[in-house]
Amino acid sequence: MNYENMLTLKGRIGEYNAGCLLDVAVGRGDFLKFALDSFCSWQSAAGIDTDADALATAKKEFEGTPVILVLGSALAMPFTSHYFDTVTMSNALHHIDDLPSLFTEVSRVSKGIIVINEMISECNSQIQETYMTYHRFTAEVDKQLGLYHREPFTLKELLSLVRSSGLQTIDHFVHAEIAGDPMNPAEIEAMSDRLKNKVALLKGTDYYYFYENKAREIINRFNKNGIYRPRHITFMLKSS
């Protein structure tokens, strides 16, 4: 996901010195790159994820930088307790099936602020709903591949999850993209390629052609309506 047009989020975290930063469920490194560009300063950075292919992409993104990327689970991180000044996590909650353990582990490795940024599933505009259609499709394919990937949470569900997390809320705010070209050809091409690559993982299965046709419909929707990310909520937290 390209976060650069989330200017409200960029401005809010820009008030903080991240110090020693960890990005949990770093994936391709999109949010970590955004965070490092947005915090007013940082001293060191690490990311952790279970997806080796995504980490390989992230390693290319951060080549030549002092960013360390680790293959491992967010539920049992190989880091010293209370080591990181800042822990970030974006659009990861709906990929993890044991959130109480996740919150416990994030609290363990943190000694400062915890930033959780998550998309909201409802009340999106038509152009934002195009992205949600893309996301629901990738979740469907992941389930066919045996991966945990649920529908994003509603705002009410996210507020409830964080209230029960054992973490202390400093602030939270809902935000949406307020800039950028929804018809950006490079962005549409990149997301279309991700869809095609996702469907390619189903080759040889009985439902490959069904999902191939469905992906083609979504790509046509990209080209017709453009893409804006859905509304998000960001929580600024700390360990209790």
C-alpha positions as CSV (number, residue, x, y, z in Angstrom):
1,M,0.0,0.0,0.0
2,N,1.2,3.5,-0.9
3,Y,0.9,5.7,2.2
4,E,2.4,8.9,0.9
5,N,-1.0,10.6,0.4
6,M,-2.0,10.1,4.0
7,L,-1.0,13.6,5.0
8,T,-2.9,13.7,8.3
9,L,-1.1,10.6,9.5
10,K,2.2,12.0,8.2
11,G,1.7,15.2,10.1
12,R,0.8,13.5,13.4
13,I,3.7,11.1,13.6
14,G,6.0,13.9,12.4
15,E,5.8,15.3,15.9
16,Y,7.8,12.3,17.3
17,N,11.4,11.2,17.4
18,A,11.1,7.5,16.7
19,G,14.5,6.6,18.3
20,C,15.0,2.8,17.9
21,L,12.0,1.8,15.8
22,L,10.4,-1.6,15.0
23,D,7.7,-2.2,12.3
24,V,5.7,-5.3,13.0
25,A,4.3,-7.2,10.0
26,V,6.6,-5.1,7.8
27,G,5.6,-6.8,4.5
28,R,7.1,-5.1,1.5
29,G,8.2,-2.2,3.7
30,D,5.7,0.3,2.5
31,F,4.6,1.6,5.9
32,L,8.2,1.4,7.4
33,K,9.4,3.6,4.5
34,F,6.6,6.0,5.1
35,A,7.2,6.1,8.9
36,L,11.0,6.7,8.5
37,D,10.2,9.6,6.1
38,S,7.6,11.0,8.5
39,F,9.0,10.8,12.0
40,C,11.0,13.9,12.8
41,S,14.0,11.7,13.5
42,W,15.1,8.1,14.1
43,Q,18.3,6.3,15.2
44,S,17.8,2.7,14.0
45,A,15.0,0.6,12.5
46,A,14.0,-3.0,12.1
47,G,11.1,-4.9,10.6
48,I,9.7,-8.4,11.1
49,D,7.4,-10.5,9.0
50,T,6.6,-14.2,8.3
51,D,6.4,-13.7,4.5
52,A,9.9,-14.4,3.0
53,D,8.9,-13.1,-0.4
54,A,7.6,-9.8,1.0
55,L,10.8,-9.4,3.0
56,A,12.9,-10.0,-0.1
57,T,11.1,-7.0,-1.7
58,A,11.6,-4.9,1.4
59,K,15.3,-5.7,1.4
60,K,15.6,-4.3,-2.1
61,E,13.8,-1.1,-0.9
62,F,16.1,-0.6,2.1
63,E,19.3,-1.8,0.5
64,G,22.2,0.4,1.6
65,T,20.3,1.7,4.7
66,P,20.7,0.7,8.4
67,V,17.4,-1.1,8.4
68,I,17.4,-4.7,9.7
69,L,14.7,-7.1,8.4
70,V,13.9,-10.3,10.3
71,L,11.9,-13.4,9.2
72,G,9.8,-14.3,12.2
73,S,6.4,-14.2,13.9
74,A,4.9,-11.2,15.5
75,L,3.6,-13.5,18.2
76,A,7.1,-14.6,19.3
77,M,9.6,-11.9,18.4
78,P,13.3,-12.5,18.8
79,F,13.9,-9.2,20.5
80,T,14.9,-8.1,24.0
81,S,12.1,-6.9,26.2
82,H,11.6,-3.1,26.2
83,Y,14.2,-2.5,23.5
84,F,12.3,-0.3,21.0
85,D,11.4,3.3,21.6
86,T,8.7,3.1,18.9
87,V,6.7,0.2,17.5
88,T,4.6,0.6,14.4
89,M,2.1,-1.7,12.8
90,S,-0.1,-0.9,9.8
91,N,-3.0,-3.0,8.4
92,A,-1.7,-6.1,10.2
93,L,-4.5,-6.8,12.7
94,H,-6.8,-8.5,10.2
95,H,-3.9,-10.8,9.2
96,I,-3.3,-12.2,12.7
97,D,-5.5,-14.7,14.3
98,D,-4.3,-14.3,17.9
99,L,-4.6,-10.6,18.7
100,P,-4.3,-10.9,22.6
101,S,-0.9,-12.6,22.1
102,L,0.1,-10.0,19.5
103,F,-0.7,-7.1,21.9
104,T,1.2,-8.8,24.7
105,E,4.2,-9.3,22.6
106,V,4.1,-5.7,21.2
107,S,3.9,-4.4,24.8
108,R,6.8,-6.6,25.8
109,V,9.3,-5.3,23.2
110,S,8.2,-1.6,23.5
111,K,9.4,1.0,26.0
112,G,7.8,4.0,24.2
113,I,4.9,4.7,21.9
114,I,3.1,2.1,19.8
115,V,1.4,3.2,16.6
116,I,-1.3,1.0,15.2
117,N,-2.8,2.1,11.9
118,E,-5.7,0.1,10.4
119,M,-8.2,0.4,7.6
120,I,-11.9,0.7,8.4
121,S,-14.2,-1.5,6.5
122,E,-17.4,0.6,6.3
123,C,-18.6,4.1,5.3
124,N,-16.2,4.5,2.4
125,S,-16.8,6.5,-0.7
126,Q,-17.3,4.8,-4.1
127,I,-13.6,5.4,-5.1
128,Q,-12.4,4.1,-1.7
129,E,-14.7,1.1,-2.1
130,T,-12.7,0.1,-5.2
131,Y,-9.7,-0.5,-3.0
132,M,-11.9,-2.5,-0.5
133,T,-13.0,-4.7,-3.4
134,Y,-9.3,-5.3,-4.2
135,H,-8.6,-6.1,-0.6
136,R,-11.6,-8.5,-0.2
137,F,-10.4,-10.3,-3.3
138,T,-6.9,-10.8,-2.0
139,A,-8.3,-12.0,1.3
140,E,-10.4,-14.6,-0.6
141,V,-7.3,-15.9,-2.5
142,D,-5.3,-16.0,0.7
143,K,-7.9,-18.2,2.3
144,Q,-7.8,-20.5,-0.7
145,L,-4.1,-20.7,-0.1
146,G,-4.6,-21.6,3.6
147,L,-3.6,-18.2,5.0
148,Y,-5.4,-16.3,7.7
149,H,-6.8,-13.1,6.2
150,R,-10.1,-11.8,7.5
151,E,-12.3,-8.9,6.4
152,P,-11.0,-5.6,7.9
153,F,-12.7,-4.5,11.1
154,T,-15.4,-1.9,11.5
155,L,-14.6,1.3,13.5
156,K,-16.6,-0.1,16.5
157,E,-14.6,-3.3,16.4
158,L,-11.3,-1.6,16.3
159,L,-12.1,0.7,19.2
160,S,-13.2,-2.4,21.2
161,L,-10.1,-4.4,20.3
162,V,-7.8,-1.6,21.4
163,R,-9.8,-1.0,24.6
164,S,-9.3,-4.7,25.5
165,S,-5.7,-4.9,24.4
166,G,-4.2,-3.9,27.7
167,L,-2.4,-1.0,26.1
168,Q,-3.0,2.6,27.2
169,T,-4.4,5.0,24.6
170,I,-2.6,8.3,24.2
171,D,-4.6,9.5,21.2
172,H,-6.6,8.1,18.2
173,F,-7.9,9.7,15.1
174,V,-9.7,8.7,11.9
175,H,-8.2,9.9,8.6
176,A,-8.4,9.4,4.9
177,E,-6.3,10.4,1.8
178,I,-6.7,14.1,1.0
179,A,-4.2,14.3,-1.9
180,G,-2.9,12.4,-4.8
181,D,-4.2,11.3,-8.2
182,P,-6.7,8.4,-8.0
183,M,-6.0,7.7,-11.7
184,N,-2.2,7.5,-11.2
185,P,-1.2,5.0,-14.0
186,A,1.9,3.7,-12.1
187,E,-0.2,3.0,-9.0
188,I,-3.0,1.3,-11.0
189,E,-0.4,-0.8,-12.8
190,A,1.3,-1.8,-9.6
191,M,-1.9,-2.9,-7.9
192,S,-3.0,-4.7,-11.1
193,D,0.3,-6.6,-11.2
194,R,-0.2,-7.6,-7.5
195,L,-3.6,-9.0,-8.3
196,K,-2.2,-11.0,-11.3
197,N,0.6,-12.3,-9.1
198,K,-1.8,-13.3,-6.4
199,V,-4.0,-15.2,-8.8
200,A,-1.0,-16.9,-10.3
201,L,-0.5,-18.7,-7.0
202,L,-3.7,-20.6,-7.7
203,K,-2.5,-22.1,-11.0
204,G,-3.3,-25.8,-11.2
205,T,-6.4,-25.5,-8.9
206,D,-10.0,-26.0,-9.9
207,Y,-10.8,-22.3,-9.2
208,Y,-7.9,-20.6,-10.9
209,Y,-10.0,-19.4,-13.9
210,F,-12.8,-18.1,-11.7
211,Y,-10.4,-15.9,-9.8
212,E,-8.5,-14.9,-12.9
213,N,-11.8,-13.5,-14.4
214,K,-12.7,-11.9,-11.1
215,A,-9.2,-10.2,-11.0
216,R,-9.8,-8.9,-14.6
217,E,-13.1,-7.3,-13.5
218,I,-11.4,-5.5,-10.6
219,I,-8.6,-4.2,-12.8
220,N,-11.2,-2.8,-15.2
221,R,-12.7,-1.1,-12.2
222,F,-9.3,0.4,-11.3
223,N,-9.0,1.9,-14.8
224,K,-12.6,3.2,-14.7
225,N,-12.8,4.6,-11.2
226,G,-9.3,5.0,-10.0
227,I,-8.1,4.1,-6.5
228,Y,-8.1,5.9,-3.1
229,R,-7.3,4.1,0.1
230,P,-10.2,3.6,2.6
231,R,-10.6,5.5,5.8
232,H,-8.1,4.5,8.5
233,I,-7.9,4.9,12.2
234,T,-4.5,5.4,13.9
235,F,-4.0,4.7,17.6
236,M,-1.1,6.2,19.6
237,L,-0.6,3.8,22.5
238,K,1.9,2.8,25.2
239,S,2.3,-0.1,27.5
240,S,0.3,0.1,30.7
